Amino acid sequence: MRIYQKQFNELTINELYDLLRLRAKVFVVEQQAAYQDLDDKDQESIHLFIKNDEDLIVSYVRVLPRGLSYETDASIGRVVTDPDYRKNKYTKALISQGIQIILNEFKTRTIRISAQTYLIDYYSSFGFKVVSEEYLEDGLPHKEMLLE
């Protein structure tokens, strides 16, 4: 397993297409969430992803610096893995690396995420704690979580 780490302007056209394809496949088609995926945050984010043997992106997260999604906190978002690869624990590796990037490169001590409610226990395993009531985001129940 190789984790790729790229700034937006370092992504190839094929990589950009693949990550957008994967996000649409899972969020729009599988989860049936109609939302504006292209939110002008990708350009300032760090993109972490894993490719399969056919050179297609099968797991992805974006790491957002402080001030992009939350004024005082960095964030990890667009956490997504192709259903055929979820058993491989790629997401765990990507989130762990994202946390290290925020702590070491962004020099930020707090990470805030908007977590789908059914994944609260999963994100808690990284040390995130729920800091909000449940709310709907893109038609799906979420809770805000914080890692300090």
C-alpha positions in Angstrom: 0.0 0.0 0.0 1.4 3.4 -1.0 -0.1 6.6 0.2 0.2 9.5 -2.2 0.3 13.0 -0.8 -0.2 15.9 -3.3 -1.2 19.5 -3.4 -4.0 20.4 -5.8 -1.7 21.7 -8.5 0.4 18.4 -8.3 -2.5 16.2 -9.1 -2.5 14.8 -12.7 -5.7 15.2 -14.7 -6.3 11.4 -14.3 -5.9 11.6 -10.5 -8.3 14.6 -10.3 -10.8 12.7 -12.4 -10.4 9.5 -10.3 -10.9 11.3 -7.0 -13.9 13.1 -8.2 -15.3 9.9 -9.7 -14.8 8.1 -6.4 -16.4 10.9 -4.4 -19.4 10.9 -6.7 -19.7 7.1 -6.7 -19.9 6.9 -2.9 -21.4 10.2 -1.7 -23.9 10.9 -4.6 -24.7 7.4 -5.9 -24.3 5.0 -2.9 -25.4 7.5 -0.1 -27.8 9.4 -2.4 -26.6 12.7 -1.1 -27.2 15.5 -3.6 -24.6 18.1 -2.7 -22.1 20.5 -4.2 -18.9 18.5 -4.2 -16.8 21.2 -5.9 -16.7 23.7 -3.0 -13.5 25.6 -3.8 -11.7 23.9 -0.9 -9.7 21.4 -3.0 -7.3 24.0 -4.3 -6.0 24.8 -0.8 -6.1 21.2 0.6 -3.6 18.4 0.7 -4.9 15.3 -1.0 -4.1 11.8 0.3 -5.0 8.7 -1.6 -4.3 5.1 -2.4 -4.4 3.5 -5.8 -5.2 0.0 -6.9 -3.1 -2.2 -9.3 -4.9 -0.6 -12.2 -3.7 2.9 -11.1 -7.2 4.0 -10.0 -7.8 5.9 -6.7 -9.7 3.6 -4.4 -9.4 5.5 -1.1 -9.1 9.2 -0.5 -9.2 12.0 2.1 -8.5 15.7 1.9 -6.7 17.6 4.6 -7.8 21.2 5.1 -5.7 23.9 6.8 -7.1 26.0 9.6 -9.4 28.7 8.3 -10.7 26.8 5.3 -13.6 24.8 6.8 -13.3 26.0 10.4 -11.9 29.4 11.4 -9.8 28.1 14.3 -9.3 24.5 13.4 -7.8 22.3 10.6 -10.0 19.5 9.3 -10.1 16.2 7.4 -12.9 15.7 5.0 -14.2 13.9 1.9 -13.2 10.6 3.6 -14.1 8.0 1.1 -13.2 4.4 0.1 -14.5 2.4 -2.8 -16.9 -0.3 -1.4 -14.7 -3.1 -2.9 -11.7 -1.9 -0.9 -13.2 -1.1 2.5 -12.0 -4.3 4.2 -8.4 -3.2 3.5 -8.4 -0.5 6.2 -7.0 2.1 3.8 -9.2 4.8 5.4 -7.5 4.3 8.7 -4.1 4.8 7.2 -5.2 7.9 5.4 -6.8 9.5 8.4 -3.8 8.7 10.6 -1.5 10.4 8.0 -3.9 13.3 7.8 -3.7 13.8 11.5 0.1 13.8 11.4 0.2 16.3 8.6 -2.0 18.7 10.6 0.0 18.3 13.8 3.5 18.4 12.1 3.1 20.5 9.0 0.1 22.8 9.8 1.3 23.2 13.4 -2.3 23.1 14.5 -3.3 21.3 17.7 -7.1 21.0 17.0 -8.8 19.1 14.3 -12.6 19.5 13.7 -14.6 17.3 11.5 -18.2 16.9 10.4 -18.8 13.2 10.9 -21.7 11.1 9.6 -23.5 10.0 12.8 -23.1 6.3 12.0 -19.3 6.7 12.0 -19.0 8.4 15.5 -17.5 5.3 17.0 -15.0 5.0 14.1 -13.8 8.5 14.5 -13.7 8.2 18.3 -11.1 5.5 17.8 -8.7 8.2 16.6 -9.5 10.3 19.7 -12.2 12.6 18.2 -15.0 13.6 20.6 -18.5 14.7 19.8 -19.0 18.5 20.3 -22.4 19.1 18.8 -25.9 17.9 18.6 -26.9 16.0 15.5 -27.6 18.1 12.4 -28.3 17.4 8.7 -25.6 18.0 6.2 -26.4 17.2 2.6 -29.4 15.3 3.8 -27.4 13.0 6.1 -27.2 13.1 9.9 -23.9 14.4 11.2 -22.2 15.5 14.4 -19.3 17.8 14.8 -16.3 16.2 16.4 -13.0 17.6 17.7 -9.6 16.2 18.3 -7.4 18.2 20.7 
